[in-house]
Amino acid sequence: MTVEVGIALAIFVALSGVFWKMYDMIQKAGEKGEKAQADLAAHKVHAAEVFATKQGMQEQTAQLLRAIEGIGNRIDSISERIDRAFERQPARRSSQP
C-alpha cells in the first residue's frame, strides 16, 4: 500500500505544481492586461489634448478654402488682362498685293 500512496502523492504533487504554474501565468497575464488598459487610457487623454479638434479642423478648412478662392480670383484677373492685351492690338495687314 505504500507504493500506491507514494504514486498517488506524486500525482497529487505534480497536479498541484501544474495548477500553481497555470495560476501564476494567469496572474501575470491579468497584470499585463491591467497595465495595457491604463496605457490605453493615458493615450486617449494625450490624444484628446494634443490632436486637432473638430472646431479646429473646421477653421483650418475655412482658411484653405479662402486661400483657394483668392488664387482663383487672381487667375481670373490674369485672364482678363490677357484678353484686354489682345483686344488693344491692331489687326496686322499683310503687305502682299
Rosetta blueprint (number, residue, H / E / L):
1 M L
2 T H
3 V H
4 E H
5 V H
6 G H
7 I H
8 A H
9 L H
10 A H
11 I H
12 F H
13 V H
14 A H
15 L H
16 S H
17 G H
18 V H
19 F H
20 W H
21 K H
22 M H
23 Y H
24 D H
25 M H
26 I H
27 Q H
28 K H
29 A H
30 G H
31 E H
32 K H
33 G H
34 E H
35 K H
36 A H
37 Q H
38 A H
39 D H
40 L H
41 A H
42 A H
43 H H
44 K H
45 V H
46 H H
47 A H
48 A H
49 E H
50 V H
51 F L
52 A L
53 T L
54 K H
55 Q H
56 G H
57 M H
58 Q H
59 E H
60 Q H
61 T H
62 A H
63 Q H
64 L H
65 L H
66 R H
67 A H
68 I H
69 E H
70 G H
71 I H
72 G H
73 N H
74 R H
75 I H
76 D H
77 S H
78 I H
79 S H
80 E H
81 R H
82 I H
83 D H
84 R H
85 A H
86 F H
87 E H
88 R H
89 Q L
90 P L
91 A L
92 R L
93 R L
94 S L
95 S L
96 Q L
97 P L
